[in-house]
Amino acid sequence: MSNKNSDLFRRSESLSSRLYVLFAILALAIHVAICTYTGADPAIVGLTMIVLYGLLALIIRGFSSRQIKQYKIESDASEEQNHSVIYAFRNHLRVPYAVVTETGKIVTVNAAMRQAADLQESVFNTDIATLCGHSMEKIVDTAVSFLPAAEEDPAQEQSSAVPKPLVAHLGNGLYQVDCHPLQSKGKPYYMLVFRDVTELTEISERYHDELTAIGYIVLDNLEEIAQYVQVSYQSEAHQVETILKEWAASMGGVLREYDRNKYVLLFTRQMLSTCIKNKFEILDTIREVRIGEDNMPVTVSMGIATTSDTLAGRERDALVALDMALQRGGDQVVLKNEKGNDYFGGRTKSQQKRTRGHSRIIAGRLCSMISGSSNVIVMGHSNPDFDSIGACVGIAALCLHLGVDVKVVTDTECDNFRACTGRLCELDDYKSMFVDGVVGLGESSFGTLLIIVDANNFSILEAPEIADHSFKTAVIDHHIKKEEFENEPQLTYIDPSASSACELISEILEQSLPAGVLRKEEANLMMAGIMVDTKNFTRTVGTRTFAAALYLRGAGASPEYARTFFEEAFEDYRAEAQFGSEAKIYRERIAITSIEGGESGSGRIAAAKAADKLLTVRNVHAAFALIRMGNVVHISARSDGSINVQLILEKIGGGGHFDVAGAAITESELKEAEQMLLQAIDTYFEEKN
């Protein structure tokens, strides 16, 4: 304001001076004109002009003096007011602020800022980061992220994530930092305003901590263990219930049994955070409860949810999480939160939980779905192995028996398919049954049933686009479920305790097909599927595995003939030898080997065989074989049951079973993938300890 008044003063004085000069020139011109063109006396004319000039000068001066006086009065009043406002702004404003340069050097702070930050000395020209803990660059970037975009699409703006405001610590309080650009004499400055959010943050944290989390808990292997040890397990069940109630009481939670050996748990998110920090050590405590002479451990599975804003929504999500924990093999906790799913536990191998009654129910539902469909498409994972091909053929045999048109979508050019389907494709029913993804997508319609076997991750299917456009879907698999389905299938049959998908489908066929209907060519393929996933009945084998093999043997399957499918090419034999020469021991009990492969998909089989071979080395409890084909590094993992290779490979995007797992890392060099694997192994043992 004072600068404005000074300008007015200067303009008034300049105007007066110009008028004086202008009138003097005008008077001189009039004097010359009169004396030149008339006979008037020059002295008299000059004297007259001087008098007139003097009168005009007095009038101009009087007018200018009044204006200058008025301006001065206004200026003094404005200056006094400005000083009062600035003084109050700096000393009485309760909101802390600081004016800084564009590089973050402090120019000035107000009294509220000094009090909030407990400043005793001058902070002039010091960096703002020393005061609030944030650099000027970060403060400006955060402020820019909050500025509205003038031409931004409103729909796009709503879909984008809302940035979090910048919060700084000043003294014992929390303050949100707002940044406002300024200009003074052509130089850029920033005014940083600190809004006290201490109380708001405390209320928000308290609300978050006291929010109710809902969990479902089941004892997932008591009945199965009792079938083997042939003893009553009621005392052990009561012991586990006591442990769970004491655990819930220690957290201030509520535990109620809603069915036999099934419980619902209500507790706060604050106590949930404690459980996360100790990695749900309650699982280890319950595992110490043993049954029978063999001291078989009791395990529980939990599904916990903190996602929805309503209790009903959290209850539904908790049931979904529990279902995933059971499908992943049990003895673990699946926590469903805002970021996705977190997994804890999974330290013991899953026990077979299927019964003949369960298989009969699944078989009945599947036959009903097939009969009610116009046609069926069967599909496994890409780069199919014998288990995937055999499972597809088993479902195709069921569809043929029910009189429903069926197509199998698979890669007919891969080595595995050519090795095992020679005789099968000579049969009339199978000559045109195997198609590629393009033909399969054309066969899909509203009444089509899609049956997915040997996979529950749709991204690895032979033709994922068919699954994306399917109206009815059924999933039959033995791999551990890693994530929820985007669209829940009408039938989901996932049992990680099964040795193979062919084992599950053999049980379904036994319940659904009359004797003598399954042909020996079909049975041989399914027998090969079981053999390859069990390593010739030496790994992940249960009583139901042998029962399925017995059914297939009765249908004409020959293990000797099925073994001919496993004959390897000379290139694979050389690759296995190279794997052996590159092997090394990590952490004294883990074998790791890696080689550069070609473009052929057969290298994955060589890697799997190399991992199997390394597991036979003395004192090796887990083995990992890596091979780079193209721009993808494939990892095959095997374990003797003491190390969970599934949990290790899940950390780098893989998955599988407790003792058999795999992963594929795209756009990676071999050394980078090996380093990722080593970090995952280290993390696994750190979490285990």
Beta strands, then each sheet from edge to edge (+ up, - down):
strand 1: 97-101
strand 2: 106-109
strand 3: 167-170
strand 4: 173-184
strand 5: 187-196
strand 6: 212-219
strand 7: 254-259
strand 8: 262-268
strand 9: 290-291
strand 10: 296-297
strand 11: 300-305
strand 12: 332-337
strand 13: 340-345
strand 14: 375-379
strand 15: 406-409
strand 16: 434-435
strand 17: 448-453
strand 18: 472-477
strand 19: 491-494
strand 20: 584-586
strand 21: 590-596
strand 22: 622-629
strand 23: 632-639
strand 24: 655-656
strand 25: 660-666
sheet 1: 2+ 1- 5+ 4- 3+
sheet 2: 7+ 8- 6+ 11- 12- 13+
sheet 3: 9+ 10-
sheet 4: 16+ 15+ 14+ 17+ 18+ 19+
sheet 5: 20+ 21- 22- 23+ 25- 24+
end
